[in-house]
Amino acid sequence: MAGLATSFGSGAMTNSINEIPHSKVLFVVGANPTEAHPVIGAKMRQALRNGATLIVADPRKTELAGKSHVWLRLKPGTDIALINGLMHIIIQSGWHDKTFIESCTHGFDQVAETVEKYTPEYVEHITGVPKHLLFAAAKIYGTAERAQIFYTLGITEHVCGTDNVMSLANLTLLTGNIGKPYTGLNPLRGQNNVQGACDMGALPNVYPGYQKVDFPMVQEKFEKAWGVTLSAKVGLMIPDMFDKAISGELKAMYIMGEDPVLTDGDANHVRKALNHLDFLVVQNLFLTETAKLADVVLPGASFAEKDGTFTNTERRIQRVRQAISPIGNSRADWRILTDLSSRMGYLMSYNHPSEIMDEMASLSPIYAGVSFDRLEEAGLQWPVPDKTHPGTPYLHDKGKFTCGIARFKAIDHQPPGEEPDAAYPFLLSTGRILYHYNITTPGYSKTLTDFRSEEQAMIHPEDAKRLKIQDQDSIRVSSRRGQVQTKAWVTDRVPPGVIWMSFHYLATPTNELTSSNADKTTKTYEYKVCAVNVEKLNG
């Protein structure tokens, strides 16, 4: 979001899901849609059946990598070098859109100067991708009339995640592949309402609708609407919260719908931070690993037990309708929050979530034309500036960017925060698996657990042979921060020297291994790269 907002002025998917089956060129980088985003993955399969050309950049041999016309098997953490290399070839070959660059962007000259040294030979040395594949990918994307880029956590979960995104934005601007159907730069959100949570201001630096808390006019607007004095101070990001909890500067936390003990990097550090707090409140559906540490647990209601909206990855606001009454003592989150606010001295009195949406529409320009009445008919893609607007299927039409003019940003390759060495010779990367799609803890579902009951760490056959590891042997994976036991899955889906694991299992808390290294801008943890050792266990 931060990278796209810097480049385009808006941090969201630029185009629509239903464009995908009819797209001619798809470039999927740092994403595994058929497992982590299966609806979109199915649309990409449709596109392939309809004759689309597919480029995939991924260290792992995912399903789409196996179906791709060009597979760029880069070393983890070398995305910027790869993208700069593609831009070098496109510029040298004259495939860039000079008219679009001159009329709709600034900063191109600095980028052109930076990528000049990223020759195919230099990029092959850094990334491991052969020169002929770099040329093939650059020609497909650079000469396509319209092409789409899709990315997700394989791009963002690095110490240079924001720079990775801006590099992809550079590539998009270079070829003019934005502001029209079947183009764009499209982040795939990892869960059903990540986009909606961000839209509603669940970020430390903005109010709802991405209105900055340190802009006096914005602050004044919300103060008038809510009848209170508001701080103009930007809040803390998640890793900073944990650091300040350990130092004693942060005394309390209220965690909703999240299990950072299991999902955040360097999990032992997270647990230590939570134990340092004076007061911890957790609001969730289950007694998660984080909830077990809480002073108070507030039982929230599931999607089936409440009314509201989800805003999905294509900015589409959709109604959620209550199907059953809340079970036991659970309550809809909005009721918990409004009652808590009222007890703390600020009266909130809403009769229904539709009234909250009406307030949101009155305060946020991108939601101005949204109401539950309109959503009963169909979902709406923001921005929806007024009550008659049909919604926006793609952003930045005809090069009209939210920020006025799009920004190129010159970016150089940066090494990961931690790399393999003699003590920890393997590189660990993590992600989701289809069988437990969007379920952090499969133990809550017997069916999902039966599908795949335990973690299986992918290891290349050459590494397994050297370590005398057979498929399904028990192994220990250790890092500077912890160690876990798991089963081995011997497969060439990962390259030599790389281990890949999911983070779904309580018995194998993979994030006890990952580091607290994070992106300098967003503080997103570097889940995709850390150094580990692998040992076979006896018996």
N, C-alpha and C positions, 0 to 999 in steps of 0.2 A: 504493500500500500504506500509506504513512504517513497519508494523508488518511482512508482508510477505517478504519484502526486507531484514529485519534483519534475519529471519529464513532461507530463501531459496536463498536470493540474487536477487530475482526478485519479484516485487510487482504486479502480475497480475494473472488472472484466469489460473490455470495450465492445464486444460483440455478443451474439446470442447463440444459445446451444443449438437451436434448430437450423442454423446456417451450416453446421458441421457436415451433415450427410451430403450436402451439395457443393462443398468446398473442393477446389482443384489441387491445392497444396497445403499440407499440414506439417508443421514443424513442432514436434513434441520434445521438450527439453526439460530434464529434471522432473519428470512426471511419469506415473504408471497408472494411467486412467482406467484400464480394464480391471484393476484390483482396487485402487483407492478411490476412483470416481466412476463406478461401473455404468451409470446411465450415459455419461459422456463417452466412456470407452465403447459402449455399444454404438453410439452415433459415429464414432471414428471407424468402427468396423463397417458400418453402412457406407461411409465415404469411400473406403477402400473398394468395396464391392461396386461402387458407382464410378470407379476409375481414378480416384484421387491418388496423388503421389505423396508418400509419407517419408519424412526425415525424422529420425529419433536420435537424440543425444542422451546417452545414459551409460554409466559404467556396467550396469547389470543387463543381462539378456532378458528383458521383459517380454511379455506376449507381443506388444506392438513393435519392439525392436526386432523380433523374429519375423514380423510381417512387413517391415519397412523396406523401402527402396534403397535408402542409405542409412546405415547405422554408424553413428559416430561414438565409438566406445572410448570415451575420454577418461583420464585418471580423475578420481574424485577431487573436487576442489580446484579444477582448472577451467571453469566455465568462461571466465573473462577472456582468457587467452584464446579459447576456441572461438568465441563470438568476434573478438578483434580480428582473428585470422580470417573468418568469413567476410567481414567488412573489408579487410585488406584486398581480398580477391575481387570482391564486387566493385570496389572503387577502381582498382587497376584494370578491370575488364570493362569499365564504363557502364555497368549495369545499374548504377544508382540513379535515383529520380531527381535530376538537377532542378527541374521546375518546382517540384514540391519543396525541396530543400530550401531554395531561394525565397519562396513565397510564404512558407509556413513554419520555418524553424530558424533558430540561431545557434551558433556554437559548432557548426560543421567543420570549419577549418581546423580547430583544435583536435577534434576527433580524428580527422584525416591524417593530421601530423602524428598523433599518438599511434594509430594502427599501422603506420608505414613500416615500423620495424617488425610487425607480426607477420613475417613471411611464412609461407607454408612450411619451410624447413624449421623455422624457429618454433612455430606452433606445434608441429609434430614432436619436436623435442620436449616441449612442456606437457602436452596433453596425451601423447602416445597415439594420436589419430593419424593414420597415413595421409600423405599429401593428396593422393588421388581421390580420397573420400572427401577431403576438405573442398577440393575443386568441384566435385560432383554436387555436394550440398549447396555450395555458394551459387552454382549455376542454376540449380532448381529454384532456390528461393529468390535469387537476384533477378532472374528473367521471367518469373511468374507474373501474369497480369494481376492476380490477386492471391495472397497467401496469408495463412493464419499461423500465429505462434501460440502455443499453450505451455504453461509452466506451472510448477507448484513447489513443494517443499525441497525438492532436489536442487532448486535454485536459491531459495530463501534461507534455508537452514545452514548457513555458513557465516563465518566472521565477516565476509564481504557480501552478505545476502542482498542488501540494498543496492550495492554497486552491481551485482549480477543482474538485478532487475533493470537498472538503468542502462546496462550494456545491451540487454534485449530491446529496450526502448530505442536505443541508438540504431540498432539493426532495423527495427520497424520504420523509423523515420527515414533512414537512409534509402529505403526502397519505396517510400510512400504508401506502405501497406497499412493504412489506417484511415478512419473516417468514411468507410463505405462497407457494404456487406462482404462477407467472405474474406475479411482481412482482420487486422487488429492484433493486440497483445492481451492474452487472456489468462489471468491467474485462475486456477481451479481451487476453490475454497475446500478445506478439508472436512468440514462438518456442515450440517444443514442450515445453520443460522449464523455462521461466522460473519458473513457480510452484513446481516441485519444487526448483529451486536455492535459492529463497528459503526454502522450508520447511526445507531442510537447513542453514540458517544462513549462506548466502552473502551476508551483509549485515554491516555493520561494528558493529552494536549488539546482535545477538542470537545465541544458540546455536540449534541445531536446534529447531524447533517454536516459534519466536518467543519464546524465553525470554531475558530481558534479561541481558546480560553484567554489568551493574552492580547487579544484585539479589543481595545476599549469599547468600540461600537457594539461588538458581539456581547461583551460582558454586560453592557448597559441594557441591551435588549432582554437578556435572560433575567437580569435582576428585576426589571420592570414586570416581566411576565410572572415571575415566581415570588415577588415581594420580599426578597432577601438580599443581603450583601454577599457577593460571590468573590472568591479569590481569583486573581489573575495568574497565580503560580501554576506552572505546568507540573503535573504529578509525576510519581515514580513509575518506572517500568519494572517488570516482574523480577529480573535478577537483582535490581537495585533494592527492591523491597526486602528480599531475603538477606542481602548484605547488611542492610540497616536494622533488620530484626536481630541479627547476631551482634551488631555493635550496640544495641540497646536504644537506638534512635527511633525505631518503629515499634510501637507497643501492642498493636492489635491489628488483626486482619479479618475480613469477611469474604469468604470464598464461596462462590456460587457455581455449581455445575462444572467443576474442574477438580482434578485429582493430581495436583502437582507432585506429590510424593512419588507417584508412579510415572507421570508423563514429562516432568521437567528434567533438564539436564543436571548431572551431578546430584542424584537424588539424595545421597547422604547429607550433602550440604543443605538441601531443601528441608529435610527432616530436622536437622540441627537448628535451622532458622525458625521453623514453626515451634519447636520446643522452647525457644528463647522468648517467645511472645508472652505478654501478660494475659492476653485474651484472644482466643481463636473461635470464630463462628464459621460453621460450614453448612451450606444449604444445598441439599442434593437429594437424589432419588434413593441412593444406596448408602450404606455405611462404608464409604470408601476408605482407602489407606489414610488419606488426609483427614477424613471425618473421625477416624479412630483417635486422632490427636486433639480433637476439638473440645473446648469447654462447653459449647452449646451446638447441638445439631438441629437444624430446622428442616423438616421433611418437605421437600418440594414435590410438585405434581408433574407427571409426565405430559407429553404432548396430547395424549388421548383424554386427559382429565381437565383441560382448560381451553379457553378461547384465546385467540391472539393472531399473530402473523409470524411467518418466517420470510426472510429475504435471502434468496439463494445466490449462487455464484454469478448468475447473469443479471444481477440487480433486480430480480423479479420478486415483488412483494406479494405474498400469497396468504390466504386465510387458513388458519388452523381452527377447527371446530371441535368443541367438547363432545366426546362420545360417551364417556362414563363419568360418574361422580368421583371425586378424589378418594383414594383408598386410605382407610385408617385415619391417622391424624395429618396426612399430607394436605397441603393447600397450594393453590396456584401462586406462582412466584410474585405476581403483581400484588396479590392480597397480602402476602407476608411483608413485602416492602412498604406498602402504603400504611399498614397497621403499625409497623415498626417506626416509620417516620412520624406518624401521629403521636405515638407514645413518647417519642423523643422531643416533641414540641413543635413539629411542623405538620400541620394538618393536611393530609391528602385524602380527598373524598371523591372517589370514582365509583360509579355503579357498574361499569363494564369496560373491558379493554378498548372498545370503540371510542370511548371518551378520551382515553390516553392518546390514541392515534389522532384524534381531532386536535388535541393540544400540540402534538408533534407537527402536524401539518401547518399549524399556525406559526410555528417557530422555525421550521426548517424548509428552505426554498426547494430543495430537491424532492421533498415529500408534500409540497403544498397542495397538490391536487388529489391526494390519496385519502380515501375514507373506506370504512368497512362496507358501506353500501356499494361503492364501485367495485370493491374486491369480491363481492358476492358473485359478480358476473364473470370476472377473469382477473388473473394477476396483472400487475402493472410494473413495468421496468422504469426505475427512476433514471433521470429526473422526470418528475411529473409536475410541471410548474403551475398548473391551474386545473380547475375542476373539469374542463373540457379536453385537456391534453390526453392523447392516447397512450402516452409512455414513449420510451426511447429505446428502440431495439439495438442501436449502435451509437457510440459516442463520437464526438469530434467530427461531425459531418462537414465535409468539404474543407477540412483543415482548420475548423474553428475550435480551438482548444480552450478548455476551462481557464487556463492560465494566460490566454491571449495568443501566445506564440509558443510552440513546443521547443523544448530545450535539449540539445545534444549535451552530453557531458563526457569529457575525455577521461577514460578509466584504464589503469594498468592492472596487469595480473598481480594478485596478492596470494601468498601462501596461506594454507590453513593455520589455525591456531595451535594445532598439535599434529605432528607427523610421526610416522613409525621410526623406531630406532632399534638399537641392538637389544634393549630390554623388552621393548614392546614392538615387535617387528611387523605386526599386521595392522591394517587400517580397517576400523569398524564403521559401517554405515547402517542406519536404521530406517524403518518405515512401517507401513501398514500391510496387512495381508487381507485378501478378499474374504476369507472364511470368517474373519472377525471384523468385518467392515464397520468402522466407526464405533466399535465397542472396545473401550479401553480394557475392560476386565471381563473376559468371556466366561468366567466362573459364575456370573449371574444368569447365564443361559446354558442349560444342559445340551440343547441341540447344537449350539455353536461349539461348545466344548467337545462334543462327540465328533464333530467334523475334524477338529485338530486340537488334541487335548494338551499339547505341550509345545514349547518353543523348539524350533529346529534351526540351528545356525548354518547358513550357507557357507561352504568352504570349497575352494577349487580342488579338483582331483590331484593336481601336482602337489599342492600343500598338504593334502590329506595323506598322500603316499609318503611324503617325506617325514611326516609326524606319526606314521603308522596308524592312522585313523581310518576306520571303516565307516560306511554309511550307517547311521543310527547309533554309533558309539556315544557314550557319555563323555563330554569334554568340559574343561574349565576355561572360561574366557575371563581374563583379568586386565585391569587398567591401573593407572596410578590412583584411582579413587575407590575401587572395589572389585569384587569378583562374583561371577554367577556360574551356575552349572546348567548345562543344556545338552540336547542331543545334536549330533552333527548331521547335516544334509550335504553329502558330497555331490557337487553339481558344477558344471561349467557355466551356469548362469551368472556367476561372479568371476571376475578375473583373478589371476594368481595374486596373492598378497592381500586380498580383501575378504573380510568376513561381513556377512549381512544378517541382521536380526530384526525381528519386530519387537514392540514394547508392550505387548498385550497381556503378558502372563505374570500373575502374582508370584508364582514359584521361580520365575526367571526375570527379576526386575532389571531389564537391560539398562535403564537409565541410571543405575548405580555405577555403570561404566563410563557413560558419556561425560563430557567435560562441561565446565561452566563458561567456556569461551563463547562469546556472543557477538552478534553484529553490532558494530559501533553506533549505528543510528537507531535501530529498533530494539536492540538487546534480545533478538531471537537467538536461541541457543544453537550451537553448531552440532546438531544431531548427526550430520552426514559424514563427519570426519573426526575420529579420535584414534589414538594408538592403543592397541591391545596385544596381549600374548595369548596363545592357545596351547592347551595341554590336554593329552588324552588321559582320562581317569581309568584306573585299574578296576577290573571287575565288571 
